[in-house]
């Protein structure tokens, strides 16, 4: 196995050198031709590529051809039909007895699923299990003589590595494209809840969703799921779910089980530079805890609103999405260690995770408007009485924002009518008088930290007061 791995590595190295050498050869030829043209006019001949250059290029082509040929028998076309339309996508056979992985969004809109194999056979398919939060689904067809794909290690990928995509863009089955890994660990794309995508410039278009991203060993390192595009087609920015995620999720949903994830019981937000300074921090490393749900692992571990989580199990935590993903991947009943900063002091605590509960829908807040504004912040607030609290679906003390001035500090800071203000500069506010008193105590400070709640989610924001 060791010798084989080295041979494969050597083959990939030769292929990469081939491409570089070929491009260098073309550049050299172009340079020579340009010089010749300068000396003898534009009719100077361009020398053909050398045999060595052609051998290198053909070697890389043979690698691509081999990968495409071996993987194609495991790639299928999927059609999802609904009474008002149909959608098309791609899938990958993961077992010889008919299990196929694809994207959840490929099958979500259709009540009739048809799978077409590379050899032209067609089968009706039924869903086995789905995980919308990673956009993965497993379906089954009634066949037992299939070729299952082989999955590779997405963790071993590095930016610059060659990859191939196979799929059915615009209904064109078994389309092969090549490119490189552009980046790893992409999040905040907006395609699903848990994101850590492989980014690639291999051409991916509508219909490629659910198809494989392959390394030069012909192993699946990702499942293609989306693109960033202003035109609706390929613009060189495609995303794939890493194989390490795919294999873990499909292992559960192939059995018809729900995916169990760890849950801490906090809401978090990004720690901006301004927020970090307001908490006495000179850097913005970590994520800011905005809400701690009562009687949860976080509550029992002693976490508080305003804590900054800087590490989880000793690893630096830089974004809320990364922190949420690590907690979820740890699984229920796992014990994690959290490194915190609270009021300038470093702390360590441990928490035993629970299973993440299903998400509930959130009510929409009303939007009353009045003509009066608090001059310095560009808003007016009103006491949170029982009727308003019921309408806003909140409990506890605070004031709610009754109106906001266009382009004022409150609007620029992301606040909206109906938001419930809980704290100003770390001080609790229970009515309009205490809200104004805290502002008065802030003196001439131009920056005010607001802790507020909207539709069940709490956040911090920084407002720059008008003079």
ZAVEXTI-580902 format. One record per residue (C-alpha): residue number from 1; x, y, z; residue in three letters. Coordinates in Angstrom, 3 decimals. Example, Ala and Ser with C-alpha at 12.3 -4.5 7.8 and 13.67 -1.06 7.14 Angstrom:
PT   seq          x          y          z   type
PT     1     12.300     -4.500      7.800    ALA
PT     2     13.670     -1.060      7.140    SER
//
This chain:
PT   seq          x          y          z   type
PT     1      0.000      0.000      0.000    UNK
PT     2      2.861      2.372      0.801    UNK
PT     3      4.517      1.805     -2.587    UNK
PT     4      1.193      2.275     -4.387    UNK
PT     5      0.540      5.549     -2.578    UNK
PT     6      3.970      6.835     -3.500    UNK
PT     7      3.399      5.802     -7.102    UNK
PT     8      0.126      7.684     -7.197    UNK
PT     9      1.782     10.722     -5.659    UNK
PT    10      4.561     10.501     -8.209    UNK
PT    11      1.999     10.270    -10.999    UNK
PT    12      0.181     13.372     -9.737    UNK
PT    13      3.496     15.206     -9.403    UNK
PT    14      4.470     14.319    -12.975    UNK
PT    15      1.054     15.456    -14.174    UNK
PT    16      1.390     18.798    -12.423    UNK
PT    17      4.919     19.277    -13.742    UNK
PT    18      3.589     18.385    -17.181    UNK
PT    19      1.053     21.185    -17.099    UNK
PT    20      3.562     23.708    -15.776    UNK
PT    21      6.225     22.636    -18.263    UNK
PT    22      3.787     22.733    -21.157    UNK
PT    23      2.648     26.237    -20.246    UNK
PT    24      6.255     27.296    -19.787    UNK
PT    25      7.075     25.795    -23.181    UNK
PT    26      4.239     27.708    -24.807    UNK
PT    27      5.374     30.901    -23.090    UNK
PT    28      8.924     30.330    -24.253    UNK
PT    29      7.721     29.603    -27.780    UNK
PT    30      5.574     32.717    -27.762    UNK
PT    31      8.519     34.767    -26.497    UNK
PT    32     10.803     33.353    -29.190    UNK
PT    33      8.183     33.971    -31.848    UNK
PT    34      7.712     37.513    -30.609    UNK
PT    35     11.454     38.158    -30.807    UNK
PT    36     11.604     36.617    -34.261    UNK
PT    37      8.658     38.709    -35.352    UNK
PT    38     10.425     41.800    -34.080    UNK
PT    39     13.478     40.872    -36.148    UNK
PT    40     11.856     39.585    -39.288    UNK
PT    41      8.233     40.690    -39.354    UNK
PT    42      5.026     38.883    -38.319    UNK
PT    43      5.637     35.901    -40.597    UNK
PT    44      8.223     34.262    -38.310    UNK
PT    45      7.264     30.587    -37.693    UNK
PT    46      6.146     29.404    -34.239    UNK
PT    47      8.017     26.245    -33.296    UNK
PT    48      5.768     23.260    -32.471    UNK
PT    49      5.757     21.806    -28.949    UNK
PT    50      8.500     19.312    -28.274    UNK
PT    51      7.876     15.611    -27.842    UNK
PT    52      8.619     15.938    -24.124    UNK
PT    53      6.077     18.718    -23.727    UNK
PT    54      3.429     16.718    -25.558    UNK
PT    55      4.158     13.630    -23.457    UNK
PT    56      3.635     15.617    -20.260    UNK
PT    57      0.354     17.057    -21.527    UNK
PT    58     -0.878     13.670    -22.728    UNK
PT    59      0.047     12.169    -19.369    UNK
PT    60     -2.208     14.621    -17.551    UNK
PT    61     -4.936     13.965    -20.088    UNK
PT    62     -4.652     10.209    -19.458    UNK
PT    63     -5.048     10.795    -15.710    UNK
PT    64     -8.228     12.818    -16.273    UNK
PT    65     -9.544     10.203    -18.712    UNK
PT    66     -8.884      7.365    -16.261    UNK
PT    67    -10.613      9.145    -13.380    UNK
PT    68    -13.648      9.998    -15.508    UNK
PT    69    -13.984      6.463    -16.899    UNK
PT    70    -13.751      4.751    -13.507    UNK
PT    71    -16.125      7.154    -11.759    UNK
PT    72    -18.770      7.433    -14.474    UNK
PT    73    -20.454      4.096    -13.714    UNK
PT    74    -21.284      5.374    -10.203    UNK
PT    75    -22.761      8.698    -11.350    UNK
PT    76    -26.503      8.880    -12.046    UNK
PT    77    -28.975     11.447    -13.348    UNK
PT    78    -31.930     12.284    -11.093    UNK
PT    79    -35.241     13.783    -12.175    UNK
PT    80    -37.674     15.035     -9.534    UNK
PT    81    -41.193     15.544    -10.910    UNK
PT    82    -43.964     17.543     -9.260    UNK
PT    83    -47.449     18.513    -10.521    UNK
PT    84    -46.187     21.996    -11.515    UNK
PT    85    -42.760     21.233    -12.854    UNK
PT    86    -39.617     19.148    -12.612    UNK
PT    87    -36.060     19.484    -11.457    UNK
PT    88    -32.888     17.726    -12.502    UNK
PT    89    -29.730     16.872    -10.641    UNK
PT    90    -27.042     14.282    -10.124    UNK
PT    91    -26.384     11.486     -7.649    UNK
PT    92    -23.669      9.040     -6.645    UNK
PT    93    -24.170      5.313     -6.014    UNK
PT    94    -22.845      4.475     -2.537    UNK
PT    95    -23.846      0.811     -2.273    UNK
PT    96    -24.211     -2.060     -4.727    UNK
PT    97    -27.818     -2.648     -3.584    UNK
PT    98    -29.213      0.700     -4.688    UNK
PT    99    -28.367      3.467     -2.197    UNK
PT   100    -27.603      6.829     -3.807    UNK
PT   101    -26.464     10.096     -2.196    UNK
PT   102    -27.508     13.455     -3.612    UNK
PT   103    -28.429     16.930     -2.388    UNK
PT   104    -31.576     17.409     -0.378    UNK
PT   105    -32.571     20.345     -2.593    UNK
PT   106    -32.451     18.072     -5.666    UNK
PT   107    -35.288     15.872     -4.398    UNK
PT   108    -37.133     18.271     -2.064    UNK
PT   109    -39.537     19.685     -4.644    UNK
PT   110    -40.533     16.427     -6.347    UNK
PT   111    -42.898     13.629     -5.319    UNK
PT   112    -41.758     11.324     -8.128    UNK
PT   113    -38.075     10.487     -8.426    UNK
PT   114    -36.503      8.855    -11.467    UNK
PT   115    -32.887      7.696    -11.604    UNK
PT   116    -31.092      7.019    -14.871    UNK
PT   117    -27.876      5.000    -14.736    UNK
PT   118    -24.825      5.504    -16.927    UNK
PT   119    -25.859      2.429    -18.973    UNK
PT   120    -29.252      3.980    -19.752    UNK
PT   121    -31.438      1.947    -17.384    UNK
PT   122    -34.104      3.869    -15.485    UNK
PT   123    -35.551      3.203    -12.028    UNK
PT   124    -38.071      4.818     -9.753    UNK
PT   125    -36.500      5.936     -6.481    UNK
PT   126    -37.767      6.458     -2.951    UNK
PT   127    -36.229      8.669     -0.242    UNK
PT   128    -34.459      6.841      2.584    UNK
PT   129    -33.466      9.813      4.718    UNK
PT   130    -32.579     13.479      4.477    UNK
PT   131    -30.539     16.037      6.388    UNK
PT   132    -31.560     19.519      5.208    UNK
PT   133    -29.030     21.185      7.499    UNK
PT   134    -26.152     19.833      5.409    UNK
PT   135    -28.254     19.604      2.211    UNK
PT   136    -27.748     15.836      1.894    UNK
PT   137    -30.223     13.072      1.041    UNK
PT   138    -30.096      9.328      0.445    UNK
PT   139    -32.504      7.619     -1.962    UNK
PT   140    -32.877      3.979     -3.035    UNK
PT   141    -33.560      2.212     -6.323    UNK
PT   142    -34.467     -1.445     -6.898    UNK
PT   143    -31.189     -2.708     -8.320    UNK
PT   144    -28.491     -4.997     -6.904    UNK
PT   145    -25.785     -5.053     -9.573    UNK
PT   146    -24.454     -1.540     -9.165    UNK
PT   147    -20.935     -0.127     -8.906    UNK
PT   148    -20.449      1.837     -5.697    UNK
PT   149    -18.177      4.858     -5.644    UNK
PT   150    -15.091      5.050     -3.437    UNK
PT   151    -14.760      7.964     -1.055    UNK
PT   152    -11.459      9.668     -0.324    UNK
PT   153    -10.177     11.909      2.461    UNK
PT   154    -11.269     15.511      1.989    UNK
PT   155     -9.078     16.541      4.914    UNK
PT   156     -6.023     15.684      2.814    UNK
PT   157     -7.003     18.128      0.061    UNK
PT   158     -5.051     21.350     -0.287    UNK
PT   159     -5.704     24.497     -2.322    UNK
PT   160     -4.139     23.995     -5.738    UNK
PT   161     -4.894     20.250     -5.949    UNK
PT   162     -6.431     19.042     -9.216    UNK
PT   163    -10.079     17.882     -9.015    UNK
PT   164    -12.705     16.702    -11.505    UNK
PT   165    -16.476     17.151    -11.384    UNK
PT   166    -18.967     14.840    -13.090    UNK
PT   167    -22.648     15.621    -13.389    UNK
PT   168    -25.657     16.538    -15.486    UNK
PT   169    -25.527     20.315    -16.007    UNK
PT   170    -28.581     21.504    -17.929    UNK
PT   171    -29.524     17.828    -18.440    UNK
PT   172    -26.249     16.980    -20.219    UNK
PT   173    -25.397     13.687    -18.529    UNK
PT   174    -21.871     12.485    -17.723    UNK
PT   175    -20.330     15.920    -18.241    UNK
PT   176    -16.733     16.012    -16.990    UNK
PT   177    -14.968     19.234    -15.983    UNK
PT   178    -11.583     19.827    -14.368    UNK
PT   179    -10.127     22.487    -12.110    UNK
PT   180     -8.358     22.941     -8.817    UNK
PT   181     -9.289     23.281     -5.177    UNK
PT   182     -9.592     27.048     -4.734    UNK
PT   183    -10.108     27.044     -0.962    UNK
PT   184    -11.282     24.900      1.960    UNK
PT   185    -13.569     25.500      4.908    UNK
PT   186    -15.790     28.073      3.207    UNK
PT   187    -18.710     29.131      5.409    UNK
PT   188    -21.325     31.870      5.365    UNK
PT   189    -22.270     30.961      1.799    UNK
PT   190    -25.948     30.633      2.703    UNK
PT   191    -26.649     27.212      1.191    UNK
PT   192    -27.239     25.285      4.429    UNK
PT   193    -26.972     25.497      8.215    UNK
PT   194    -23.644     23.698      8.605    UNK
PT   195    -21.130     24.884      6.032    UNK
PT   196    -17.426     24.063      5.561    UNK
PT   197    -17.308     23.781      1.801    UNK
PT   198    -14.566     22.909     -0.624    UNK
PT   199    -14.406     25.725     -3.161    UNK
PT   200    -13.392     24.801     -6.703    UNK
PT   201    -13.089     26.410    -10.113    UNK
PT   202    -14.030     23.169    -11.887    UNK
PT   203    -17.079     24.158    -13.931    UNK
PT   204    -20.282     23.490    -11.954    UNK
PT   205    -23.685     24.516    -13.314    UNK
PT   206    -27.375     23.892    -12.529    UNK
PT   207    -27.849     20.120    -12.689    UNK
PT   208    -24.406     19.320    -11.216    UNK
PT   209    -25.906     19.358     -7.708    UNK
PT   210    -25.438     16.009     -5.982    UNK
PT   211    -22.609     14.907     -8.275    UNK
PT   212    -19.060     13.979     -7.249    UNK
PT   213    -15.927     16.051     -6.903    UNK
PT   214    -13.015     13.643     -7.476    UNK
PT   215     -9.288     13.654     -6.764    UNK
PT   216     -6.700     12.268     -9.187    UNK
PT   217     -6.991      8.843     -7.543    UNK
PT   218    -10.621      8.732     -8.702    UNK
PT   219    -11.967      8.964     -5.143    UNK
PT   220    -14.840     11.220     -4.138    UNK
PT   221    -13.650     14.113     -1.997    UNK
PT   222    -16.881     16.099     -2.130    UNK
PT   223    -20.498     16.275     -3.271    UNK
PT   224    -21.143     19.330     -5.417    UNK
PT   225    -23.968     21.465     -4.079    UNK
PT   226    -23.964     25.034     -5.358    UNK
PT   227    -22.307     27.952     -7.074    UNK
PT   228    -21.735     31.646     -6.508    UNK
PT   229    -22.942     33.319     -9.674    UNK
PT   230    -24.390     36.578    -10.934    UNK
PT   231    -25.507     34.978    -14.191    UNK
PT   232    -27.006     31.711    -12.911    UNK
PT   233    -24.223     29.715    -14.579    UNK
PT   234    -20.615     28.863    -13.847    UNK
PT   235    -18.364     31.774    -12.931    UNK
PT   236    -15.515     29.734    -11.488    UNK
PT   237    -16.789     29.591     -7.900    UNK
PT   238    -18.385     26.248     -7.024    UNK
PT   239    -18.910     24.547     -3.679    UNK
PT   240    -18.822     20.916     -2.569    UNK
PT   241    -19.681     19.245      0.738    UNK
PT   242    -16.477     17.528      2.007    UNK
PT   243    -16.428     13.725      1.851    UNK
PT   244    -15.710     13.537      5.589    UNK
PT   245    -19.078     15.190      6.214    UNK
PT   246    -20.875     13.172      3.534    UNK
PT   247    -19.766      9.773      4.855    UNK
PT   248    -20.670     10.664      8.442    UNK
PT   249    -24.130     11.996      7.592    UNK
PT   250    -25.050      9.283      5.071    UNK
PT   251    -24.099      6.595      7.593    UNK
PT   252    -26.995      7.784      9.775    UNK
PT   253    -29.606      8.669      7.194    UNK
PT   254    -29.009      5.499      5.163    UNK
PT   255    -30.488      3.670      8.151    UNK
PT   256    -33.478      6.003      8.218    UNK
PT   257    -32.180      7.625     11.390    UNK
PT   258    -32.131     11.347     12.118    UNK
PT   259    -28.742     12.984     12.465    UNK
PT   260    -27.952     13.557     16.146    UNK
PT   261    -25.955     16.689     16.915    UNK
PT   262    -24.492     18.162     20.048    UNK
PT   263    -26.165     21.209     21.607    UNK
PT   264    -24.760     23.681     24.112    UNK
PT   265    -27.724     26.009     24.554    UNK
PT   266    -26.281     29.380     23.553    UNK
PT   267    -26.694     31.966     20.830    UNK
PT   268    -23.501     33.493     19.486    UNK
PT   269    -22.413     36.288     17.197    UNK
PT   270    -19.221     37.475     15.576    UNK
PT   271    -16.901     39.533     17.777    UNK
PT   272    -16.243     42.680     15.771    UNK
PT   273    -13.389     45.049     16.548    UNK
PT   274    -15.753     47.610     18.081    UNK
PT   275    -17.489     44.998     20.223    UNK
PT   276    -14.137     43.599     21.348    UNK
PT   277    -12.987     47.047     22.476    UNK
PT   278    -16.232     47.602     24.361    UNK
PT   279    -15.433     44.448     26.357    UNK
PT   280    -11.882     45.628     26.998    UNK
PT   281    -10.288     43.351     24.409    UNK
PT   282     -7.413     44.433     22.185    UNK
PT   283     -8.197     41.753     19.592    UNK
PT   284    -11.342     40.210     18.132    UNK
PT   285    -10.406     36.544     18.574    UNK
PT   286    -13.315     34.360     19.651    UNK
PT   287    -17.101     34.496     19.449    UNK
PT   288    -19.486     36.446     21.637    UNK
PT   289    -22.201     34.688     23.671    UNK
PT   290    -25.444     36.628     23.356    UNK
PT   291    -27.963     34.318     25.045    UNK
PT   292    -27.710     31.411     27.464    UNK
PT   293    -30.843     29.259     27.547    UNK
PT   294    -31.852     28.268     31.064    UNK
PT   295    -31.415     24.660     32.202    UNK
PT   296    -29.094     23.732     29.335    UNK
PT   297    -25.486     22.490     29.208    UNK
PT   298    -24.291     26.091     28.831    UNK
PT   299    -26.349     27.248     31.818    UNK
PT   300    -25.095     24.390     33.978    UNK
PT   301    -21.526     25.115     32.881    UNK
PT   302    -21.903     28.692     34.146    UNK
PT   303    -21.800     30.555     30.826    UNK
PT   304    -23.180     34.099     30.732    UNK
PT   305    -24.276     36.579     28.126    UNK
PT   306    -21.209     38.626     27.209    UNK
PT   307    -18.749     35.749     27.620    UNK
PT   308    -16.259     35.378     24.777    UNK
PT   309    -15.537     31.782     23.740    UNK
PT   310    -11.965     31.670     22.478    UNK
PT   311    -11.327     27.900     22.363    UNK
PT   312    -13.295     24.657     22.171    UNK
PT   313    -11.310     21.621     23.318    UNK
PT   314     -8.126     23.646     22.983    UNK
PT   315     -8.709     24.746     19.374    UNK
PT   316     -9.161     28.421     18.516    UNK
PT   317    -12.719     29.426     17.645    UNK
PT   318    -12.994     32.316     15.203    UNK
PT   319    -16.582     32.396     13.920    UNK
PT   320    -20.025     31.458     15.281    UNK
PT   321    -20.508     29.024     12.381    UNK
PT   322    -17.256     27.266     13.229    UNK
PT   323    -18.163     27.072     16.924    UNK
PT   324    -21.662     25.746     16.166    UNK
PT   325    -20.223     23.159     13.782    UNK
PT   326    -17.690     21.886     16.314    UNK
PT   327    -20.311     21.618     19.023    UNK
PT   328    -22.726     19.830     16.687    UNK
PT   329    -20.069     17.406     15.457    UNK
PT   330    -19.094     16.506     19.018    UNK
PT   331    -22.465     14.809     19.390    UNK
PT   332    -24.881     14.436     22.311    UNK
PT   333    -23.447     13.427     25.728    UNK
PT   334    -19.955     14.567     24.696    UNK
PT   335    -17.981     16.569     27.227    UNK
PT   336    -16.247     19.650     25.830    UNK
PT   337    -13.860     22.171     27.355    UNK
PT   338    -14.476     25.850     26.714    UNK
PT   339    -11.862     28.569     27.031    UNK
PT   340    -13.567     31.878     27.912    UNK
PT   341    -12.814     35.509     28.501    UNK
PT   342    -15.182     37.206     30.965    UNK
PT   343    -14.734     40.850     31.925    UNK
PT   344    -11.093     40.665     30.929    UNK
PT   345    -10.304     37.455     32.846    UNK
PT   346     -9.516     34.081     31.238    UNK
PT   347    -11.610     31.149     32.449    UNK
PT   348    -12.027     27.481     31.609    UNK
PT   349    -15.199     25.437     32.019    UNK
PT   350    -16.552     22.119     30.826    UNK
PT   351    -19.997     21.260     29.509    UNK
PT   352    -21.729     17.956     28.780    UNK
PT   353    -23.669     18.415     25.562    UNK
PT   354    -27.255     17.387     24.929    UNK
PT   355    -28.983     16.513     21.684    UNK
PT   356    -29.919     19.537     19.653    UNK
PT   357    -33.703     20.063     19.713    UNK
PT   358    -35.664     20.680     16.507    UNK
PT   359    -35.894     24.274     15.385    UNK
PT   360    -39.130     26.134     16.059    UNK
PT   361    -40.599     28.837     13.866    UNK
PT   362    -40.234     32.376     15.149    UNK
PT   363    -43.053     34.930     15.344    UNK
PT   364    -42.867     38.186     13.430    UNK
PT   365    -42.672     41.367     15.504    UNK
PT   366    -45.095     44.237     14.882    UNK
PT   367    -43.733     47.507     13.512    UNK
PT   368    -45.367     50.491     15.216    UNK
PT   369    -44.089     53.924     14.163    UNK
PT   370    -44.188     57.291     15.988    UNK
PT   371    -42.721     60.630     14.936    UNK
PT   372    -40.551     61.150     18.021    UNK
PT   373    -36.908     60.052     18.289    UNK
PT   374    -34.220     59.865     20.924    UNK
PT   375    -31.867     62.462     19.437    UNK
PT   376    -28.543     60.757     20.095    UNK
PT   377    -29.408     57.268     18.817    UNK
PT   378    -32.079     57.969     16.242    UNK
PT   379    -34.805     55.932     17.940    UNK
PT   380    -37.616     56.013     20.462    UNK
PT   381    -38.252     53.299     23.037    UNK
PT   382    -41.298     52.341     25.033    UNK
PT   383    -41.871     50.241     28.141    UNK
PT   384    -42.378     46.543     27.532    UNK
PT   385    -45.841     45.912     28.990    UNK
PT   386    -47.503     42.504     29.060    UNK
PT   387    -49.507     43.040     25.866    UNK
PT   388    -46.461     44.127     23.882    UNK
PT   389    -44.377     41.285     25.323    UNK
PT   390    -47.027     38.823     24.175    UNK
PT   391    -47.140     40.371     20.706    UNK
PT   392    -43.351     40.227     20.448    UNK
PT   393    -43.228     36.702     21.935    UNK
PT   394    -40.705     37.735     24.613    UNK
PT   395    -40.501     37.593     28.383    UNK
PT   396    -38.520     39.477     31.004    UNK
PT   397    -37.732     43.156     31.390    UNK
PT   398    -36.577     45.663     28.824    UNK
PT   399    -37.800     48.354     26.471    UNK
PT   400    -38.850     47.905     22.887    UNK
PT   401    -37.958     50.124     19.946    UNK
PT   402    -41.068     51.988     18.872    UNK
PT   403    -39.607     53.945     15.947    UNK
PT   404    -36.302     54.480     14.148    UNK
PT   405    -35.039     57.448     12.145    UNK
PT   406    -33.896     56.708      8.596    UNK
PT   407    -30.094     56.610      8.276    UNK
PT   408    -29.732     57.275     12.012    UNK
PT   409    -27.268     55.461     14.308    UNK
PT   410    -29.836     52.827     15.341    UNK
PT   411    -30.700     51.922     11.761    UNK
PT   412    -27.054     51.923     10.698    UNK
PT   413    -26.308     49.634     13.649    UNK
PT   414    -28.854     47.078     12.414    UNK
PT   415    -31.680     47.752     14.883    UNK
PT   416    -35.311     47.483     13.803    UNK
PT   417    -38.690     48.561     15.106    UNK
PT   418    -39.922     45.897     17.536    UNK
PT   419    -36.448     44.927     18.815    UNK
PT   420    -36.348     44.569     22.606    UNK
PT   421    -33.382     46.307     24.283    UNK
PT   422    -32.169     44.372     27.324    UNK
PT   423    -28.877     46.104     28.173    UNK
PT   424    -27.010     49.313     27.401    UNK
PT   425    -23.243     49.227     27.954    UNK
PT   426    -23.678     46.094     30.077    UNK
PT   427    -26.325     47.621     32.390    UNK
PT   428    -29.790     46.089     32.498    UNK
PT   429    -32.674     48.345     31.476    UNK
PT   430    -36.207     47.680     32.684    UNK
PT   431    -38.031     50.821     31.604    UNK
PT   432    -37.602     54.018     29.615    UNK
PT   433    -36.210     55.915     32.610    UNK
PT   434    -33.442     53.401     33.268    UNK
PT   435    -32.654     53.303     29.534    UNK
PT   436    -32.121     57.083     29.504    UNK
PT   437    -30.248     57.004     32.800    UNK
PT   438    -27.713     54.506     31.440    UNK
PT   439    -27.223     56.664     28.360    UNK
PT   440    -26.678     59.670     30.578    UNK
PT   441    -24.044     57.792     32.611    UNK
PT   442    -22.122     57.028     29.445    UNK
PT   443    -21.179     60.698     29.351    UNK
PT   444    -19.478     61.872     26.188    UNK
PT   445    -18.736     58.400     24.863    UNK
PT   446    -19.668     58.320     21.198    UNK
PT   447    -20.020     54.513     21.070    UNK
PT   448    -22.804     52.640     22.863    UNK
PT   449    -23.135     48.862     23.146    UNK
PT   450    -26.709     47.619     22.871    UNK
PT   451    -27.832     44.111     23.803    UNK
PT   452    -31.177     43.380     22.166    UNK
PT   453    -33.560     40.575     21.259    UNK
PT   454    -35.390     40.036     17.964    UNK
PT   455    -37.803     37.170     17.285    UNK
PT   456    -36.275     35.025     20.007    UNK
PT   457    -32.638     35.680     19.071    UNK
PT   458    -30.415     38.004     21.129    UNK
PT   459    -27.463     39.969     19.747    UNK
PT   460    -25.058     42.782     20.544    UNK
PT   461    -24.549     45.796     18.313    UNK
PT   462    -22.498     48.978     18.519    UNK
PT   463    -24.131     52.368     17.877    UNK
PT   464    -22.195     55.556     17.172    UNK
PT   465    -24.184     58.382     18.731    UNK
PT   466    -24.843     61.652     16.960    UNK
PT   467    -23.209     64.647     18.679    UNK
//
